[in-house]
Amino acid sequence: MRARLTEFYEDINRRRTVREFSNRPVPRDLIEQALRAAGTAPSGANFQPWHCGGKVKHYYPVESTGIATGILITALHRAGLVCLTHTPSPMKFLNRILGRPRSERPFLLLVTGYPADGAKVPDIQRKTLEDFVSFIEQ
């Protein structure tokens, strides 16, 4: 378990946001498989509020969609793809462009592809575990 978790951490710790993309087309089956992985995310009352028509009462749709997005970004990274998250405000223009019902609420744009040759990524330092985790010891 520890070895698998360490390998996962070392892989995902290399994930970076990219703003320079290659023209190389991404095979649709890679995107579909990453979306299948994202679809396994837990969601409020298991309503899976990722894509629906009409007005439906969802429980925790923002939280549920956020969890699914994290899994999607991770799956795309595992496939060797890179992403850029973008959350323009307001986002309702997407409903019109994509032909989606007004009852749906866009969550984010996730630009995905292969990195451009020579793409620059930020040399970021992540917070230490102690900076973002608190344990309650019994």
Disulfide bonds with the S-S distance in Angstrom:
none
